[in-house]
Amino acid sequence: MGTTAHSLDDIETPSLVLDVTRMERNIDRLTRRLTSFGVSFRPHVKTAKSIDVVERLLGDRAGPITVSTLQEAEYFAGCGITDMTYAVGLAPGRIARVQALNARGMNLSVLIDSPEQARALVAAAHSTRGTPGVLIEIDCDGHRGGVRPDDPQLLAIAAVLRSGGVDLRGVLTHAGESYSCRGGMGLPQAAEAERVAAVSAAERLRAAGHEAPVVSVGSTPTAHFAQDLSGVTEVRAGVFVFFDLVMHGIGVCAIDDIALSVLATVIGHRTEKGWLLIDAGWMALSRDRGTARHPVDQGYGVVCDVEGRPVGDLIVSDASQEHGIVSVRPGSGSRLPDLPIGTRVRILPNHACATGAQHDCYHVVRPGSRELFATWPRMRGW
């Protein structure tokens, strides 16, 4: 954005737009909910990747947060945040990088689910300082990594860590299969399965004489639908800050809660095909088609006017690298509106994490306004 830009009419397109009022409302909604359960909140910052956003998540600038890359950990450490969980299975080649962060005064925990990873940490602990505390990943629904709560590997991993003097801090799980729910159906059950898996794994560790003070659960859907968090010490969630069309389809948010969009310009008409062309393709919107299996397929995103209000029943129905094709949703009775070349529109994304990753900054506005409230940088990389 040039130094003279003051509104969405001035900035180059495509650009990433953030409605700060919607974002703050989303943060307040989940924070209040978790406070009512008496659990700690460790927000996942993989979606935001910006200290300007994360400052609005934290009551204390020191943390806690969850990160998905060590680049995030290094960036947020440089911003003064010290309490982090790196919630991706630890590759042995990254141990030295983690140790370097902890040697600087960080409190960075790592995630493992195998004796091999535990042995790598033990070996590294003998050679240098800064060895991180460890959370064992628990598989609560077969979605990704982790060990089942009753798997013998759970105690085997803990035994390796104890033999090498590495701090076992507890367990962590993620209900990734909650993303398969639709319209809110099944989400309370997914949240309870997540809780039971984590709590039972921690209890099994304690019964075997291991410390397990941390019981960490979380996904945006289950955080919003959990009915019981007994035995849980902290909850993690990330995409709730902005929400997106996938979360809408799952039943977690309304369209009016989606705080992130991509500003684009109409650059062509193909009236014989029922198309408008915009200058935002998959490089700006991302390739994510997360609603393709939903009852309502949102294409590459829902089309709004420049103030963020949905336009008729328009979606980005197809995309190439730098072109988006806008058309009326199949089966709709709506007609293609007359949007002259040069008209600016905003596209609500399928997946806020993937769309945000295409951009270097947020152009921040208030609801219904074109005026820029701020420009916030965001980091990228691994």
C-alpha positions in Angstrom: 0.0 0.0 0.0 1.3 3.5 -0.9 1.7 6.1 1.8 -1.2 8.1 0.4 -3.8 5.3 0.6 -6.5 6.0 3.1 -9.3 3.8 1.9 -10.2 0.6 0.1 -10.7 2.7 -3.0 -6.9 3.6 -3.0 -5.0 0.4 -2.4 -3.9 -2.1 -5.0 -5.9 -5.2 -5.6 -5.9 -8.0 -4.8 -5.3 -7.1 -1.1 -6.2 -8.7 2.2 -8.9 -6.9 4.3 -9.6 -7.4 8.0 -12.7 -6.1 9.7 -11.3 -5.4 13.1 -14.8 -5.1 14.8 -15.8 -8.5 13.7 -12.5 -9.9 14.8 -12.8 -8.4 18.3 -16.3 -9.7 18.6 -15.1 -13.2 17.7 -12.3 -13.0 20.2 -14.7 -11.8 22.9 -17.2 -14.6 22.2 -14.8 -17.5 22.7 -12.8 -15.9 25.5 -16.0 -15.4 27.5 -17.1 -19.0 26.8 -13.8 -20.5 28.0 -13.7 -18.3 31.1 -17.1 -19.7 32.1 -15.5 -23.2 32.1 -12.5 -22.1 34.2 -9.9 -23.3 31.8 -6.9 -21.5 30.4 -6.8 -20.3 26.8 -3.8 -20.9 24.6 -4.8 -19.3 21.3 -3.3 -20.8 18.1 -1.6 -18.0 16.1 -1.1 -19.9 12.9 -4.0 -18.1 11.3 -3.2 -14.6 12.3 0.7 -14.6 12.1 0.7 -11.0 13.2 1.6 -9.4 16.6 -1.0 -6.7 16.0 -3.7 -9.4 16.0 -2.2 -11.5 18.8 -2.0 -8.5 21.1 -5.8 -8.4 21.0 -5.9 -12.1 22.0 -3.6 -11.9 25.0 -4.2 -10.3 28.4 -0.5 -10.7 29.0 2.0 -9.9 26.2 4.2 -12.9 27.4 1.6 -15.5 26.2 0.5 -18.2 26.3 0.2 -19.0 22.6 0.3 -22.0 20.2 2.5 -21.9 17.1 2.6 -24.2 14.0 6.1 -23.2 12.8 9.4 -22.4 14.4 9.4 -19.2 12.2 6.3 -18.2 14.1 8.0 -19.0 17.4 11.1 -16.9 16.5 8.9 -14.0 15.3 6.7 -13.9 18.3 9.7 -14.3 20.6 11.1 -11.2 19.0 7.9 -9.5 20.0 8.3 -10.4 23.6 6.1 -13.5 23.9 7.8 -16.2 25.9 5.2 -19.0 26.7 4.6 -21.1 23.6 3.6 -24.6 22.5 4.9 -25.8 19.1 2.0 -28.0 18.2 3.4 -29.9 15.3 5.2 -33.3 15.7 8.9 -32.6 16.3 11.4 -33.4 13.6 14.7 -34.3 15.1 16.5 -31.8 12.9 14.6 -29.0 14.5 15.6 -29.7 18.1 18.7 -27.4 18.0 16.5 -24.6 16.8 14.1 -25.2 19.7 16.9 -25.3 22.2 18.3 -22.0 20.9 14.9 -20.4 21.6 14.7 -21.8 25.1 18.3 -20.8 25.8 17.2 -17.2 25.2 14.7 -17.4 28.0 11.7 -18.9 26.1 9.4 -21.5 27.6 8.7 -23.5 24.4 7.1 -26.9 24.7 7.2 -29.4 21.9 5.0 -32.3 20.7 6.0 -35.9 20.1 4.2 -39.2 19.6 7.0 -41.8 19.3 9.9 -43.2 21.4 12.2 -42.3 18.5 11.4 -38.6 19.0 11.8 -39.0 22.7 15.3 -40.6 22.3 16.3 -37.7 20.0 15.4 -35.2 22.7 17.2 -37.2 25.3 20.4 -37.3 23.2 20.2 -33.5 22.5 19.6 -32.8 26.2 23.0 -34.3 27.0 24.8 -32.0 24.6 23.4 -28.5 25.2 21.0 -26.5 27.4 17.6 -25.3 26.5 15.9 -28.7 26.1 12.2 -28.1 25.8 9.4 -29.6 27.9 7.4 -32.2 26.1 3.7 -32.9 25.4 2.7 -36.3 24.1 0.2 -36.1 21.2 -3.0 -38.1 21.7 -5.1 -39.4 18.9 -8.7 -38.7 19.8 -10.4 -39.4 16.5 -8.0 -41.0 13.9 -7.6 -37.7 12.1 -3.8 -37.3 12.1 -0.9 -38.1 14.4 -0.8 -39.2 18.0 -1.1 -42.3 20.1 -4.3 -43.7 21.4 -4.8 -43.2 25.2 -4.6 -47.0 25.8 -1.6 -47.6 23.4 1.5 -49.1 25.2 3.5 -46.5 23.3 2.2 -43.8 25.6 4.0 -45.2 28.6 7.0 -46.2 26.6 7.5 -42.6 25.4 7.1 -41.3 29.0 9.7 -43.8 30.2 12.3 -42.7 27.6 11.8 -39.1 28.6 12.1 -39.8 32.3 15.3 -41.9 31.8 16.9 -39.0 30.1 15.7 -36.3 32.5 13.5 -34.6 29.9 10.5 -32.8 31.4 7.1 -34.5 30.4 4.6 -31.7 30.8 1.4 -33.6 29.8 -0.7 -34.4 26.8 -2.2 -32.6 23.8 -4.9 -33.6 21.3 -6.8 -32.0 18.4 -10.3 -33.0 17.3 -9.5 -32.6 13.6 -12.5 -34.8 12.5 -14.8 -32.1 13.9 -14.2 -30.5 10.5 -16.3 -33.3 9.0 -19.4 -32.1 10.9 -22.1 -30.0 9.3 -24.5 -27.4 10.6 -23.3 -28.0 14.2 -24.5 -31.6 14.2 -22.0 -33.9 16.1 -19.8 -31.1 17.4 -20.7 -31.6 21.1 -20.0 -35.3 20.8 -16.6 -34.5 19.0 -15.7 -32.2 21.9 -16.5 -34.8 24.5 -14.5 -37.5 22.7 -11.6 -35.0 22.5 -11.8 -34.3 26.3 -12.2 -38.0 27.3 -9.2 -39.0 25.2 -6.9 -36.3 26.6 -8.0 -36.7 30.2 -7.8 -40.5 30.2 -4.3 -40.4 28.7 -3.2 -38.0 31.4 -4.7 -40.2 34.1 -2.9 -43.2 32.7 0.4 -41.4 32.8 -0.2 -40.3 36.4 -1.1 -43.8 37.5 2.3 -44.9 36.1 4.1 -42.3 38.2 4.6 -39.7 35.6 3.8 -36.0 35.9 1.2 -34.7 33.5 0.1 -31.3 34.6 -1.0 -30.1 31.2 -4.1 -31.5 29.5 -4.5 -29.5 26.3 -7.4 -29.9 23.8 -8.7 -27.8 21.0 -10.1 -26.9 17.6 -12.3 -24.0 16.7 -15.4 -26.2 16.3 -15.0 -28.1 19.6 -14.0 -25.0 21.6 -17.4 -23.5 20.7 -19.5 -26.6 21.3 -17.9 -28.3 24.3 -20.4 -28.9 27.1 -17.9 -30.2 29.7 -14.2 -29.5 30.1 -13.6 -31.4 33.4 -10.0 -32.5 33.7 -8.8 -30.1 30.9 -6.3 -27.4 31.8 -6.2 -25.5 28.5 -8.0 -25.0 25.2 -6.4 -24.1 21.9 -8.2 -22.6 18.8 -7.0 -20.4 16.0 -9.2 -19.7 13.0 -12.0 -18.4 15.2 -10.3 -15.1 15.2 -11.4 -14.5 11.6 -13.7 -17.4 10.9 -14.3 -18.5 7.2 -16.8 -20.3 5.0 -15.7 -23.7 6.2 -16.5 -22.7 9.7 -19.8 -21.4 8.5 -20.6 -24.7 6.8 -19.7 -26.7 9.9 -22.1 -24.5 11.8 -19.7 -22.6 14.1 -20.3 -19.1 12.8 -22.6 -16.9 10.7 -21.6 -15.2 7.4 -21.6 -11.9 9.3 -18.9 -13.2 11.7 -16.3 -13.7 8.9 -13.7 -10.9 9.5 -11.3 -11.6 6.6 -11.8 -11.0 2.9 -9.8 -10.3 -0.3 -10.4 -7.0 -2.1 -10.5 -7.4 -5.9 -11.5 -5.5 -9.0 -13.8 -6.4 -11.8 -11.7 -6.6 -14.9 -14.0 -8.1 -17.5 -17.4 -9.4 -18.6 -18.4 -12.6 -20.3 -22.2 -12.0 -20.4 -22.8 -14.9 -22.8 -21.3 -17.2 -20.2 -22.8 -15.5 -17.2 -19.4 -14.5 -15.9 -17.6 -11.5 -14.4 -13.8 -11.6 -14.3 -11.9 -10.3 -11.3 -8.2 -9.8 -10.7 -8.0 -12.3 -7.7 -7.2 -15.8 -8.7 -5.9 -18.7 -6.6 -2.7 -16.8 -5.9 -4.8 -14.3 -3.9 -7.6 -16.5 -2.7 -5.6 -19.8 -2.3 -6.5 -23.1 -3.9 -8.5 -24.2 -0.9 -11.9 -25.7 -1.8 -12.9 -26.7 1.7 -16.6 -26.2 1.1 -16.7 -28.5 -2.0 -18.1 -31.4 0.2 -20.5 -29.2 2.1 -24.2 -29.0 1.4 -23.6 -25.5 0.0 -20.5 -25.3 -2.2 -19.1 -21.8 -1.9 -16.6 -22.2 -4.9 -13.5 -20.1 -4.2 -15.4 -17.6 -2.0 -18.6 -15.5 -1.5 -18.7 -12.2 -3.4 -19.5 -9.0 -1.3 -19.6 -5.4 -2.1 -16.7 -3.2 -1.1 -18.3 -2.6 2.3 -18.4 -6.3 2.9 -22.1 -7.1 2.3 -22.8 -10.2 0.2 -24.0 -9.5 -3.4 -27.0 -11.5 -4.4 -26.0 -15.2 -4.8 -22.5 -14.6 -6.3 -19.5 -16.8 -5.8 -16.1 -17.1 -7.3 -17.0 -20.3 -9.2 -13.5 -20.9 -10.7 -10.0 -19.5 -10.6 -6.7 -19.5 -12.4 -3.5 -18.0 -11.2 -4.5 -14.3 -11.4 -8.1 -14.5 -12.6 -11.3 -15.3 -10.7 -14.5 -16.2 -12.5 -17.6 -14.8 -10.7 -21.0 -16.2 -11.4 -24.4 -16.9 -9.8 -24.4 -20.0 -7.6 -25.7 -23.0 -9.6 -29.4 -23.6 -8.9 -29.9 -20.0 -7.8 -32.8 -17.9 -9.2 -30.6 -14.8 -8.9 -29.4 -12.9 -11.9 -25.9 -11.7 -12.6 -25.7 -8.1 -11.4 -24.4 -5.2 -13.5 -20.9 -4.6 -12.0 -19.0 -2.3 -14.3 -15.3 -2.8 -15.0 -13.4 -1.2 -12.2 -15.9 -2.1 -9.5 -14.3 -3.3 -6.3 -15.6 -6.3 -4.5 -14.6 -8.3 -1.4 -14.3 -12.1 -1.4 -15.0 -14.1 1.8 -12.6 -17.0 1.9 -13.1 -20.7 2.3 -10.1 -21.1 4.7 -8.8 -18.0 6.4 -5.4 -19.6 7.2 -4.7 -20.5 3.5 -6.0 -17.2 2.2 -4.1 -15.1 4.7 -0.9 -17.0 3.8 -1.0 -15.5 0.3 -0.5 -11.9 1.7 2.0 -9.8 3.6 -0.3 -7.5 5.5 -3.8 -6.8 6.6 -5.7 -3.6 5.5 -7.8 -3.0 8.6 -11.3 -1.5 8.4 -14.4 -1.1 10.5 -17.8 -2.7 9.4 -19.5 -1.0 6.5 -16.6 1.4 6.0 -14.0 1.8 3.2 -11.7 3.9 5.4 -8.5 2.2 6.5 -8.2 1.9 10.3 -4.6 0.6 10.1 -2.2 -1.6 8.1 -0.8 -4.6 10.0 2.1 -6.7 8.8 1.9 -10.5 8.9 4.8 -12.9 8.9 5.4 -15.9 6.6 7.7 -18.9 6.4 8.8 -22.0 8.4 
